């Protein structure tokens, strides 16, 4: 309390006897904290936000809602973004420090966790560095730019005992959870096929220089591990014709969107530890265009197109069909009565939470495994990356999930990893 409220520290001490005589009067700070259910500073999870654009700002808004986090750092290669986020935090809490270099965030012993909301080509590098620095990680999807990076992130997170949550929010939807129980409970019978449009791939960029790099942006740091390229205001744009369309920085919507699609399929069909074994890229067959086709070892096929009911993901079984994203409940079944079937509840390592941010906070405190964790994310993003490789190589590829290698295709094998600019490594 300060002079602006009309009460000094000295006058407060003089008033202590009166306070003891009136035990039912709460101090103003305690009352506001109780009303807002705000954790005292010592109980909050301290975080550094690495990437202060759209996703970083969204995460910070959730931090405001929970009042269980304290943002100590706002890190971005663009000073305008980091200062804007720091200012927003400072209007409600102590303003975080600002930096362009995420390594300063990781060097701060006060930081419990980092939120990675950068372009995709930075995710694995920062995630591995954070784990080695003893920080827990909340990462925007996907966790990596390549198959090998995904495996390294999972290995490092496990080795250093870090809580790692990927932003696959469907794991926290009660409607998806109920749909998963129905599929696992056998109400559709044996699943014969899955329809799931998973998006397109990125291409190597032919962009030249566009505009002058502003003084507020560290362009070399924005590129980071990616190949050098001239500054372009379009190249660093978040729009789909910006960095997400460039193979140097992203796999395209097939990794941004497709990782979530393949995670749902693996989750519903209990294939989270072993992904598909064959990837057939889109191709022409006479006058017909055959979409991406992905096959599991037991012959189950995922078609990269919408099914008859136009669901976002459609499970077709011997006894019926379930389509996600159709109807008021978040999914619809055919026959309709299958949706009300009595099936066993899902059993998972921890209690279900409908809030991904709250789940992350709880896991940082208890060291439990998040519902969306690094190992399931690794399998899902590996599936998406392999689908991209089939696209880029324009040929069918076989995958050995146990050995972690592409079978009998030397060119495709080269695409499992990419060289990085020094000094950035996973």
Beta strands, then each sheet from edge to edge (+ up, - down):
strand 1: 45-50
strand 2: 69-75
strand 3: 97-99
strand 4: 113-116
strand 5: 136-139
strand 6: 164-166
strand 7: 191-195
strand 8: 278-280
strand 9: 283-285
strand 10: 288-290
strand 11: 293-295
strand 12: 301-303
strand 13: 313-317
strand 14: 321-324
strand 15: 331-334
strand 16: 397-400
strand 17: 405-407
sheet 1: 3+ 2+ 1+ 4+ 5+ 6+
sheet 2: 15+ 14- 13+ 7- 12- 11+ 8- 16+ 17-
sheet 3: 9+ 10-
end
